Amino acid sequence: MSTSNDPTLPAILGGKPIRPEGPPAWPPAWEEVSRAVKQSLDEGGWGLYHGPNSRLLTERLSSYHGVEFVELCCSGTFAIELALRALQIGPGDEVILAGYDFIGNFNDVVAVGARPVLIDLDPNNWNLNPELIGEAISPNTRAILVSHLHGGVVPMKRVVEIAREHGLRVIEDACQMPGAMIEGRKAGTWGDVGVISFGGSKLLSAGRGGALLTSSPEIRQRAQVYCNRGNHAYPLSELQATVLLPQLERLDDRNRERSMSVSKLAESLRLVSGLRLLDNRESSVFPGYYKLGFQYDPDGFDGLSREMFVRAARAEGIEFNAGFRAFHLCRSSRRFRKAVELAVATIADANMLVLHHPALLGGDEAIDQVARSLKRIRGWADSIRIRP
């Protein structure tokens, strides 16, 4: 029996963790953010309802995405609900979305009184499969809600073509990948409405917050009317806008750094069985990586369950987690309509693994740590599987 002196022994079995300090903090202590906050405090604008940095953030997001209007709000989740309301979707209507997605999107559809209609995933990238949209359309269908998840992207040109053929609206959820490029356009700009998030762990972080993107004056007006209760009832604060501005300036650089890290990690893991990065069908994409998704195969790890894999990786100081739950497995069947069999979504529910993005900004050393931890777990998978 090997001892803790064996350099290959995983931390979960008593070895020394590869990253004993634990996962990198997010958001980090950026000097440019600290300077912006200090300036706002010194100038006194941080407490204003409609301060200068909120206006500037709106202008820069509009220019960056090439859209006419940006409505800042309290969260990406609320921004999805706001998009649904601004599209006048409500009781009796149906909204098509993937059977595997962020639970808030399902809940938002229900919150406005509409019915989620679930379709299956592309087997290569475990995101919504646009070729299944047609099978889900009924006389009550009003919109398609599309998310880009875990480094996988949905071919938006095809989605929009189908939507226009059937008179449907498109809401594009780009909360996980602001700045990503999909078939020549920024993520979040293909649909009638796009949404981004500024949640605490997101690529653009303000602790909380989100934004609705659109070029439709009617949609913008309805969104503003809904939020106006004498003042904006669901706002992003001036101080949150202050910390986002310097991050937006660096977003493209950091996205390129994350993408380079993903390429290096993919090469390091080329011969590691049981792990496969999500594979996008379109070549003309530049994904974003909030969570880097892997298709996990327990058989490639001697039957090690995904849950035990996650525990072993986190013991090494590497922040892996299980993915989302598939809706048909965690929500009452009375709440949704299943348009097709959700075979791939069922597999994703059981086998999606995600790596939190801060590891992708740590340079070659951080990528080497991730690769070493995975190879270590693979080499000792049988012992980890049978540990008490």
N, C-alpha and C positions, 0 to 999 in steps of 0.2 A: 504494500500500500504506500503510495507516495505521501510525502509530508509537505508541510507548508513551505519548506525550503525549495521545493521544485518550482522553478520559475514559470512553468506552464500551468500550474495549478490555478483554477479559477478562484476568485475571491469567495464565491458562494460555498466552496468546499474547503475554505480555510487559507487560500493563497493570498498574496498581496494584491490589492486592487491596482489595476492599470492606471486609473485616475483617482488617487486617494482623496483629492480635494473635492471630488464630486463634479457634477455637470457645471458648465460655465453659467454665470448669472445672466439673466435677461430681464429688463434691458440693462446693459452695462453702464458704467459711469462715464458717459461721453462728455468731454470738455465743452463741445459746442452746445450741447443741451444745457449744461450748467450755466454757460455764459448767457444764453437766451433767457433762461429763467431769471437770472440776476438782473438782466436789463429790464425785463417786464416788471419785476418787483420794484426796481429803482424808479422806473417811470410811472408806476402806479396803474398801468393798464390792465394788470392781471385780474382785477375785480370787476371789470366792465361786462355788461351783458353782451354788447356787440362791439368788442374791442378791435384794435387794429390788426392783431395777429390772426384773429378769426377771419376777418375780411381778406387778409393776405393769403391765408391757407386756402380759402375758397377759390381765389383767383389762380393760385398756383396749381391746385388740383385740376381745375378746369383746363388750364393751358397744358398741363402734363398729359392729361387723358384726351384732349381734343374734343371736349364736350362743352355745351353751352352753359349748363347749370350744375351746381354742386350744392346739395343741402346737407350741412353738417348736423349730426345728431348724436344720441347718447350711446349707441352701440351698433355693431353690424347686424345683430339679431333684430333690433328694432327697425333698422333700415330696410330689411327684407319685408317686414310687416308694412312699413310705410310705402314701399313700392307696390305691394299688393293693393293697399287702400287707394293709392294714387292712380292705379289702373282700374279702379272701381270694381274690384273682384270681391265677391261676398257670397252670401247664402245661395245655395243652389248651383254655384259654379264649381268647376273642377280645374285643378292645377296639376300638370304632369311633372314629376321629379323622379330622380333615381331612388331605387329601393335602399341604397346605402348612401347616407348623406349626414350632415350635421343635424342633430335632433331639433335644433331651433327652427330650421326651415320647415320641417313637418308641422311643428307647433304653430308657426306663424300662419300657415295655410288654414289650420283649424281655427286659429284665433279670429280670423276675419269671416268665419262661417263657411268657408269653402271646403272642398273635399280633396285630399291628396290622392293622386292616381300614380301608382308606382310602376316603374319599368326597370328592366335589368341593366346590367353593366356590360361594358366592353370587356371581354375576358383578358385582354392584354394590359389594360391600365386601370381596371376596376373603377372607372368613372362612367357616367351616364352614356349609354349606347344610343346615338341618335337614330340609328336604323330601326329602333323599336318604337319610336314616337308614334308613327302612324297607327300602330295597333292599339294605342291607348286613347286615341281621339274619339270623343263622343259629341253629341249635340251640346253638351254642357261644358265642354272644354273651353277655357278662356286663355290659359297661359301655360308656358313651359318655364320651370325654374331650374336653372342649370348651375351646378357648382363645379369648380375645378379643385380637386383635392389631392394632397400628398404628392405633389409633383406631376400628377396626371392631369391632362387637359382634355376638354371636350371639343371636338371639331365644330366650331361655332358657325362657320359658313354653312354647313349642312343643316344645323339646327335652325338658323334663320331662314333658309330656303323652305324648310318644311313649315315653319311657323307662318311665313307669308302665303304659302299655298292654301293654308287652312284658316287664315284670318286670326291667328293667335298672337298674343303678346309674349315677349321674352324678357325674363329677369335673369341677369347674369351675376352670380355670386362669385366675386373675385376676392373674398375676404382672406383666403389663404395665399394669394399670390399677386399683391399689388405690383405693378411694373412688368408683369409677364407679358410676352408677345405671343399672340395666337393668330396664325395665318395673316400676318401683316398689320394687326391692330392690337392695341393695348387690351389686356384682360379687363372686363367690365364695361367695354364700349361697344360690344356687338349688339346687345339687346336694346329694347325700349328703355330699360332701366338697368344700371349696374350698381353694385354695392361693394364697398370695401370696409374693412374693420380696423380699428385702432386699439383692440383689446390688449391687455397687459403682455401677453406672450407673442403678439403678432409682429410681423416684420416692421411695421410702423406702429410704435407703441406709445399710447398715452394713458395706460392703465385701463381705460374704457373709451368707448367712442366709435363712431362710424360715419359713413357718408353715402349719400345717394347721388348717383351720376346719371344725367339725362340731357338730351338736347331738345326735349319736347317742352314747350312753355306750358302746355296744358297739364302735363304730369307734374311739373315743378309747382304750378299754382295749387293743384290739389294737395300736394305734399305740404306746402306751406300753410294752407288753410287748416289741414288736419292738425298740424302742430301748434297753431296759434290759439292759445287760451288766455289772451291778454298779454302774453309773452310766449316765447318758445317754450313749450312744455317738456321737450325732450332734447335739451341742448347739449352741445359740446362746449365746454368752458373755454374762456380766453386762455387760461393757463395750459390747458391741454393742447390748444392750437399752438401755443408758444413752443412746447417741447416737440411738436410734430414737424415744424418747419425745417429745422436743420436735418432731421432724419430724412425728409423727402429729398433734400438736396443730395444726399448720399445713397439714396435707394438703388439707383442703377448700378453704382459701383459695388455695393454689397450684394446685389443680386448676381452680378457677374462672378464675384468671389464665391458665393454659394454654389453656383453652377460649376465652376472649376473644381470645387471640392467634391461635388457629386461625381464628376467624371473620374477623378482620382480614386474615389472610394469604389466606384464600379469596377475599375481595373484591378484594384487590390482584391476584390471579392469574386473575380471572374471564375475561379476554380472552387469556390465555396458552395457546395451543394446546399439546397434548402432555402436559399435566399435569392429573390429575383426582384430587381427594381421595376417599378411600373413602366410600361413600354407604350409610348404614345404613337398612335398610328400615323399622325401627320408629321412630316419632316420640318415644315415651316413653323416651328414653335420654339419659344424660349421660355420654359416653365419657371415658375417661382417655387421656392422650397421653404414653406413654413414648417411642415412636417414632411420629411422624406419617407415615402412609402415603400415598403417591401412586401412582396407576396411570399409568405412564410409557408414552408412545407415541412411539417414535423418529421416526415419520413427521411428527409435529408439530414436530420439531427437525431437519428436513432430513436425516433418516437417522442422526443422532448416536446412537451406541450408549449404552446405559445406563452402561457402564463409563467411557466418555469423559465423559459427563455428570457422573458422580461425581467424576472427577479434576478437571474444570473447577470444580465447586462447591467442592471442598475447597481448590483453589488460591485461591479467593476468601476462605477462612477460614470457610466454612459447612459444617457436618458432616452431609452427606448420605452415605448408604451404600446398597448393594444390600440387598434383603431376604433372607429365608431361602431355602434350596433346597427344592424339592418332593421329598418322600420317594421317589416312584417314579422320580426322576431321579438320586438319589444313594445309594440303598440297593438291595441285592440283592433281586430279585423273590422269592427264596426266603424272605425275612424277613417278607413281608406278603401280604395278600390285597387285591386291587383290586376293590372292589364295583361300581364304575361307571367309565366313562371319565373321566379326570382332565383334561379339556380346559382348564378355567379354572385349575386348579392349575399346569398347564404354562405358561400365560400369566403367572401371578403369579411363577413361578420366573424368568422372563426379564425381567419388567417392573416388579416391585415396587421402589419407591424409598422410603426412610425418612429422615426428618429427626430427629436426636437432640433430645430435649425441652428441654435447657437454653436453647436459642434462644427457647423460648416464654415464658421468665420474664424476658426482657431488656427488656420494654416495647416501645413503638412503634418505637424506634430499631432494635432487633434484628429486628423483623418487617420493617421497611423494608429492612434490609440483606439479608435473605433474598429479599425480592421483587425488589430491584434486581439481585441476583446471578443470579436465574433469568431475568429479562428480558434481562440482558446476555448470558448463555449462549445464550438463544434467538436474539438478534439476530446472533450470530456463530457459530451452530451449524455452518454449512457450512464455515467456515474452521477451526474446531476439529476437525471430522470429518476433514479432509484434512491436518492438520498432521503432520509427520514423527514 
